[in-house]
């Protein structure tokens, strides 16, 4: 919570100082680096938030282990991305967007095996999106440092996706 508050405060300060792409007269859609950063931070934040909820609510030990791994590894990657965003003076607001808030609220209502299955379905879906985002940017990104980060992070995301699919398959089989 403290980290989120500090992040939001720092990013709000960036907006107030006129350092976000929008306040510099740039459209995020025409700034592929800012667009990538915003989307990557959002993906990572979503995975951490859903996984924190899962750590508290799962019943299957494999799902709990997966959730803990996501909190740790995506949390570290998010810190790295936020540092890069600050360095590039790109304002990134962390938080769940409307669709993710709805999915989160629906997940919170589930219990037991239903919770585990839905959490893993979400993790597979989110990691597929993240892999696609990082693949595209690692090929066509314009910022060398971000491009290298995307290329270096991509194998980890692919591994997470494979793990998520394996855990999901075990849940369907039980």
LUMFILUM-679789 format. One record per residue (C-alpha): residue in three letters; chain; z, x, y. Coordinates in steps of 0.5 Angstrom, whole numbers, plus 500, padded with zeros to 3 digits. Each point is the difference from the previous one (the first is absolute). Layout:
ATOM  resn  chain    z    x    y
ATOM   ALA      A    Z    X    Y
...
END
This chain:
ATOM  resn  chain    z    x    y
ATOM   UNK      A  500  500  500
ATOM   UNK      A  502  506  505
ATOM   UNK      A  493  503  498
ATOM   UNK      A  496  494  501
ATOM   UNK      A  504  499  507
ATOM   UNK      A  498  507  502
ATOM   UNK      A  493  499  498
ATOM   UNK      A  499  494  504
ATOM   UNK      A  504  503  506
ATOM   UNK      A  495  506  500
ATOM   UNK      A  494  496  499
ATOM   UNK      A  502  495  505
ATOM   UNK      A  501  506  505
ATOM   UNK      A  493  502  498
ATOM   UNK      A  497  494  502
ATOM   UNK      A  504  499  507
ATOM   UNK      A  498  507  501
ATOM   UNK      A  493  498  499
ATOM   UNK      A  499  504  494
ATOM   UNK      A  497  495  495
ATOM   UNK      A  492  500  499
ATOM   UNK      A  500  493  503
ATOM   UNK      A  504  503  507
ATOM   UNK      A  495  506  500
ATOM   UNK      A  494  495  500
ATOM   UNK      A  499  501  493
ATOM   UNK      A  498  495  495
ATOM   UNK      A  504  501  494
ATOM   UNK      A  493  498  496
ATOM   UNK      A  496  505  504
ATOM   UNK      A  506  505  498
ATOM   UNK      A  499  501  493
ATOM   UNK      A  506  505  500
ATOM   UNK      A  505  495  503
ATOM   UNK      A  497  495  496
ATOM   UNK      A  502  504  493
ATOM   UNK      A  507  502  503
ATOM   UNK      A  501  493  501
ATOM   UNK      A  498  497  494
ATOM   UNK      A  503  506  496
ATOM   UNK      A  507  499  503
ATOM   UNK      A  499  492  499
ATOM   UNK      A  499  501  492
ATOM   UNK      A  505  505  499
ATOM   UNK      A  505  496  504
ATOM   UNK      A  499  494  496
ATOM   UNK      A  500  504  494
ATOM   UNK      A  507  503  502
ATOM   UNK      A  503  493  502
ATOM   UNK      A  497  496  494
ATOM   UNK      A  503  506  495
ATOM   UNK      A  507  500  504
ATOM   UNK      A  500  492  498
ATOM   UNK      A  498  502  493
ATOM   UNK      A  506  505  499
ATOM   UNK      A  505  495  501
ATOM   UNK      A  496  494  496
ATOM   UNK      A  497  503  494
ATOM   UNK      A  502  499  493
ATOM   UNK      A  495  505  497
ATOM   UNK      A  502  507  500
ATOM   UNK      A  493  502  500
ATOM   UNK      A  499  496  506
ATOM   UNK      A  506  502  504
ATOM   UNK      A  498  508  498
ATOM   UNK      A  494  498  503
ATOM   UNK      A  503  497  506
ATOM   UNK      A  504  506  502
ATOM   UNK      A  495  505  499
ATOM   UNK      A  496  495  505
ATOM   UNK      A  505  500  505
ATOM   UNK      A  501  508  500
ATOM   UNK      A  493  502  500
ATOM   UNK      A  497  495  505
ATOM   UNK      A  506  501  504
ATOM   UNK      A  498  507  501
ATOM   UNK      A  493  499  501
ATOM   UNK      A  502  495  505
ATOM   UNK      A  504  505  504
ATOM   UNK      A  494  505  500
ATOM   UNK      A  495  495  502
ATOM   UNK      A  505  498  506
ATOM   UNK      A  500  507  502
ATOM   UNK      A  493  500  500
ATOM   UNK      A  499  494  504
ATOM   UNK      A  505  502  505
ATOM   UNK      A  496  507  501
ATOM   UNK      A  494  496  501
ATOM   UNK      A  504  495  505
ATOM   UNK      A  498  494  495
ATOM   UNK      A  505  495  501
ATOM   UNK      A  501  497  493
ATOM   UNK      A  505  494  499
ATOM   UNK      A  503  500  493
ATOM   UNK      A  502  493  497
ATOM   UNK      A  496  495  496
ATOM   UNK      A  494  496  502
ATOM   UNK      A  500  493  499
ATOM   UNK      A  497  500  493
ATOM   UNK      A  505  505  498
ATOM   UNK      A  506  496  503
ATOM   UNK      A  497  494  496
ATOM   UNK      A  500  504  493
ATOM   UNK      A  506  503  502
ATOM   UNK      A  504  494  501
ATOM   UNK      A  496  497  493
ATOM   UNK      A  503  506  496
ATOM   UNK      A  507  499  503
ATOM   UNK      A  500  493  497
ATOM   UNK      A  498  503  493
ATOM   UNK      A  505  502  494
ATOM   UNK      A  500  504  494
ATOM   UNK      A  494  501  496
ATOM   UNK      A  496  496  506
ATOM   UNK      A  502  505  505
ATOM   UNK      A  498  506  496
ATOM   UNK      A  493  497  499
ATOM   UNK      A  499  498  507
ATOM   UNK      A  503  507  503
ATOM   UNK      A  495  504  495
ATOM   UNK      A  494  495  502
ATOM   UNK      A  501  502  507
ATOM   UNK      A  501  507  499
ATOM   UNK      A  493  500  496
ATOM   UNK      A  497  496  505
ATOM   UNK      A  503  505  506
ATOM   UNK      A  498  506  497
ATOM   UNK      A  493  498  498
ATOM   UNK      A  500  499  508
ATOM   UNK      A  503  506  502
ATOM   UNK      A  496  505  495
ATOM   UNK      A  493  496  503
ATOM   UNK      A  503  502  507
ATOM   UNK      A  502  507  499
ATOM   UNK      A  493  501  496
ATOM   UNK      A  496  498  505
ATOM   UNK      A  504  504  506
ATOM   UNK      A  500  506  496
ATOM   UNK      A  492  500  499
ATOM   UNK      A  499  497  507
ATOM   UNK      A  506  502  505
ATOM   UNK      A  499  503  506
ATOM   UNK      A  506  504  501
ATOM   UNK      A  501  506  496
ATOM   UNK      A  507  500  499
ATOM   UNK      A  501  492  498
ATOM   UNK      A  494  501  495
ATOM   UNK      A  503  506  497
ATOM   UNK      A  507  495  499
ATOM   UNK      A  495  495  497
ATOM   UNK      A  497  504  495
ATOM   UNK      A  507  503  498
ATOM   UNK      A  503  494  500
ATOM   UNK      A  495  496  496
ATOM   UNK      A  501  503  493
ATOM   UNK      A  508  497  501
ATOM   UNK      A  497  494  502
ATOM   UNK      A  496  499  494
ATOM   UNK      A  505  502  495
ATOM   UNK      A  505  495  503
ATOM   UNK      A  494  495  499
ATOM   UNK      A  500  502  493
ATOM   UNK      A  507  500  499
ATOM   UNK      A  500  493  503
ATOM   UNK      A  495  498  495
ATOM   UNK      A  503  502  494
ATOM   UNK      A  507  497  502
ATOM   UNK      A  496  494  502
ATOM   UNK      A  497  500  493
ATOM   UNK      A  507  501  496
ATOM   UNK      A  502  494  504
ATOM   UNK      A  495  495  498
ATOM   UNK      A  501  503  493
ATOM   UNK      A  507  498  499
END
